[in-house]
């Protein structure tokens, strides 16, 4: 994925509370295992949407909820929103609570509902349209990286890394380390980003800007240049200097060929 403008998460990010990190991760992991489970990301996207919450403070009526979700479900080839909604409530009761007028974000994620809605929506967009075969997880990981969802990219690639061996495992480890470094950039953790980027570049040094996998080749040449530029820039700073200028340096992208 190549964007004309920087993605919404290409900026410093506040860490979500652990229960909400888990809420998002459970849905992401399910969606990475089975493309049909991308539907799990739709309900938080809709229920937490600020405009819908503003117009329906007592909860979204089920008919409207199904209508709103139905358009996104149709993009996944799902034609029975009501059945999927019932299945979701049974399997994931932390999705929603009943309010006086309809469905509300479940109480565990309601305080940060707009942030959860946005994150789930961008993840959903990244996973939609990917090839639904053995290329799915790698393609999703690349698009998540390009969407500046670096923690989610790490999760996607880790599932491949754990069962890989040899050069493939080394290459995937390097990609994961680069993504983790940019995650630390979002957290403005200088020590973390520098350590992870150095380890990532070391792991990827023999690949000469392109990581071959059974599911395609990941072109990382420009990203490697971006990381080296960042490390050089950070090394030139006084230890107490602000690092806001990192966001003015080129944004990294991978290309899956």
Long-range contacts (C-beta under 8 A, 24 or more apart in sequence): 1-126, 1-142, 1-143, 1-146, 1-147, 1-253, 2-146, 2-253, 2-255, 3-146, 6-148, 6-251, 7-122, 7-146, 7-147, 7-148, 8-118, 8-122, 8-148, 9-119, 9-122, 9-147, 9-148, 9-149, 9-186, 10-148, 10-247, 10-251, 11-148, 11-186, 11-247, 12-186, 12-187, 12-188, 12-247, 13-186, 13-187, 15-187, 16-112, 16-115, 16-116, 17-112, 19-108, 19-109, 20-108, 20-109, 20-112, 20-116, 23-94, 23-108, 23-109, 23-116, 24-116, 24-119, 24-120, 24-123, 25-155, 26-92, 27-92, 27-120, 27-123, 28-123, 28-152, 28-155, 28-156, 29-155, 31-123, 31-124, 31-127, 32-127, 32-136, 32-137, 32-140, 32-155, 32-156, 32-159, 35-76, 35-127, 35-130, 35-132, 35-136, 36-76, 36-78, 38-76, 38-124, 38-127, 38-128, 39-73, 39-76, 39-78, 39-84, 39-88, 40-88, 40-92, 41-120, 41-121, 41-123, 41-124, 41-127, 42-69, 42-72, 42-73, 42-120, 42-124, 43-69, 43-85, 43-88, 43-95, 43-96, 44-95, 44-105, 44-109, 44-113, 44-116, 44-117, 44-120, 45-72, 45-117, 45-120, 45-121, 45-124, 46-72, 46-117, 47-95, 47-96, 47-103, 47-104, 47-105, 47-113, 47-117, 48-105, 48-109, 48-113, 48-114, 48-115, 48-116, 48-117, 48-118, 48-120, 49-114, 49-117, 50-114, 50-117, 53-105, 53-113, 53-114, 56-101, 56-102, 58-99, 58-100, 58-101, 58-102, 58-104, 59-98, 59-99, 59-100, 59-101, 59-102, 59-103, 59-104, 60-101, 60-102, 60-103, 60-104, 61-101, 61-102, 61-103, 62-102, 62-103, 64-102, 65-102, 65-103, 72-124, 75-128, 76-128, 119-149, 122-147, 122-149, 123-149, 123-152, 126-152, 134-214, 134-215, 135-215, 135-216, 137-215, 138-213, 138-215, 138-216, 138-218, 138-256, 139-215, 139-216, 139-256, 141-175, 142-218, 142-254, 142-255, 142-256, 145-175, 145-179, 145-182, 145-252, 145-253, 145-254, 146-253, 146-254, 148-182, 148-186, 148-251, 150-179, 150-180, 150-182, 150-183, 150-186, 151-179, 151-183, 153-179, 154-179, 154-180, 154-183, 160-213, 167-212, 168-213, 168-214, 170-203, 170-206, 171-203, 171-204, 171-207, 171-211, 171-212, 171-213, 171-218, 172-211, 172-213, 173-203, 174-200, 174-201, 174-202, 174-203, 174-204, 174-207, 174-211, 175-200, 175-204, 175-211, 175-218, 175-220, 175-254, 176-200, 177-203, 178-204, 178-220, 178-223, 178-227, 178-252, 181-227, 182-252, 185-230, 185-246, 188-243, 190-234, 190-243, 193-230, 193-234, 194-231, 194-234, 197-227, 197-230, 197-231, 198-231, 200-227, 201-227, 201-228, 201-231, 210-257, 216-256, 216-257, 217-256, 217-257, 218-254, 218-255, 218-256, 218-257, 219-254, 219-255, 219-256, 219-257, 220-254, 222-250, 222-252, 222-253, 223-252, 223-253, 223-254, 225-250, 226-250, 226-251, 226-252, 227-252
